[in-house]
Amino acid sequence: MGLFGIGSKPKLVGKRISILATNGVEQVELTSPRKALEKAGAKVDLVSPHKMLKGGKIKAWKMHDWGDSFRIDVPLSNARVADYDALHLPGGVMNPDMLRMDEDAVDFVRRFFEAGKPVSSICHGPWMLIQADAVRGRTLTSWPSLKKDLRNAGANWINEDVVEDRGLVTSRGPQDLAAFDKRIVELFAGTPLRVSQAA
């Protein structure tokens, strides 16, 4: 029945979701979750640090080369955690590497955890979770090259397509998007959390 049952309204009607990204974001890790969230009824804002903007857009990375440009909905300087129900952090190598050097971006992520709001992250996105001091004691996954980084930061890294732990859903990469998209819709809708099992 897809993201919502026959005769029922979409699961995320009335929800507002933030996607934090900048230049070099892996395109499909931005577009696929965004499409799933919007299909489920959410209003989704692409948020990016104002000082990084050129013409109000960011340019995505598409596997091996530059991809499409995407319009910024809200500059980070104007974004308030209180206005959002959840946060999604896509990957790509360049995107989180630049964002983790921006203290305002890191603080934006940190405040979602402090507020107890759900967060999703995929591929290299968990670099932002490390920078926001949000992984210690949590079980999660990521692109395999981040395994040691995450373990050094106190996380329990496991190799699964989707891992959920206390309001945080993580995934390894584009190959896992079908399962990841489904689970973030459920999480952001308030579906009871599953308990992740350590490997």
N, C-alpha and C positions, 0 to 999 in steps of 0.2 A: 504493500500500500504506500510505499515511499516514505516521505518525511512526515506525513500525517494521514490519518485514516479517512476512508470515504465518509463524506458528510460532516467531517470535523474541520475546524479552522486550523490553519497552520500553527505549529507549535510555538513559534517565536513572535507572534503578533504582539505588538506593544513593546518589544525588546529593542534596545539600541546597542549595537556592537561596534567596538573600535578595532580596526586593524592598523597596527603601528608598523610602518615600513618606510624605506627610503630607496635611493638609487641602488640598483643591483639586486633587488628582491627577486627571488625565483618566481617567474611569472605564474606558473600553474599553482604554486603554493599560496598565491594571492587570489587568483581568479576562481579556483575550484571551491575553496571554503567560502569565499564571498558569495558565489552563486548558490551554494547549498543553504547558507544562512538567509539569503534574500528569498529563496524559494520557500523557506519555512516561515517567512513573514517578518523577518527582522529588518530594521533600518540599519544599514552598515555604513560606517564612515571610515574612509581612508585618512589616517592621521600621519603627519610627517613633520619633522623639525623645520620650522620656517626658514632658518638660515641656509638649509640645503635646497630650497626650492628654486627652480628655474621655470618661470612662466606658470607656476602653480601645478606642475606635474613632476612625477618621478618616472624614471625609465627602468623597466624591468629587464632581467636577464632570462633568456630562454634557452636553457640547457647548455649550449656551447657558444652563444652569441647574444648580442643585445636584442631585446624583444620590443614590446609595445610600450607606449607611454600611458600613464594613468593620472587622471586629475585628482589632486588633493582635495578632500572635502573639508577638512579642518586642520589648520596649522597647529602643530603641537603647542605653541604658545597660547592658543585659545582653547585647547582641549582640557576638560575637567573630568576626572575619574568619576565624580558624582553623577555625571550625565550619562554614564554607560553602565550596562548590565554585565558586560564581559569584554574580554580582550583576546584577540588572536595575533600571534607573532609568527609570520611566515619566515622562511629561511632564505637560501641563497648565501653564498659566502660573503660577498661585499656588504650586503644589507645589514645583518646584525653586527658585523665587524665595525662598520661606521657608527651604528646606533649606540653601541656599548661605550663609545668614546664621548657620547653626548650625555652629560649628567642629567639634563632635563628629561631625556628619553628614558634613562635608567630609573629615575625617580617616578616617572609615569607608570612604568611596569611595577615597581616596588609597591606603589600605593594601591594597586589592584589586589595584591596579596594582603596588605594591611587591612583592606576593607572586606576581605573574605569573598571577593568576587571571582568567578571562574575565569580561567586562563587556558588557552590552547597554544601549542607551539610545535613546529615541525622542522625537521632537517637541521640546519645550523641555527635556527631560532633560539634554542636553549642557551646559546652564549649570553643572550640578554637575561635569562633567568639566573645564570651564574653571577653576572654583574650586579643584579638586583638582590643578591643574597637570598634567593628563593628556593634553592635546591637541597640544602642540607637536610638529611633525614628523609628525603622523598625518593620514591622509585619512579624512574622515567626512562625514556629512550630518546634517540636522536640519530642524526647521521653518524655512522660508526666512528668517524675521525674525532668526534667530540667525547668519546667514551672516557678517556683518561682525564680530560678537563673536568667532566662532570663528577667523576669519582674523586678527583683531587679536591673538588668543592664540597664533598660530603654527600653526594647523591649515590643511590643504588641504581646503576645503569643496567638495563636488561635489553636483550635483542628481540623485541616483539613489534608487530605492526602498529599497535596502539596500546599505550599504557596510561592508566588513570590513577591518580593518587591525590586525594583531598582537594578536589576542585581544579586540578591541573591535568590536562590531557596532552600527551606528547606522541609524536610519531617520527618514523625514520626518514621518510622522503617521499617523493612523488609517487613511487610505486604503491604506497599505502594510503593514498588519498581517499579512495572509496570508503574504506573502513573509518578513517579519520574524520571525514566530513560527516558521516552518519553519527559518530559518537559526539562530536562537538555540538551538533544540533540538540542531541539528547541532554548533554551536560548543561548547555546554556538555557534549555527549557526547564531545568530543575529536576530532571530525572534522577532518581537515587543513584549514588555512585557505587561502582563495583570496587571491590578490594583487590588491589594489584598483588600478585604473588611474586615474591623474589625468586630469581632463577637459582 
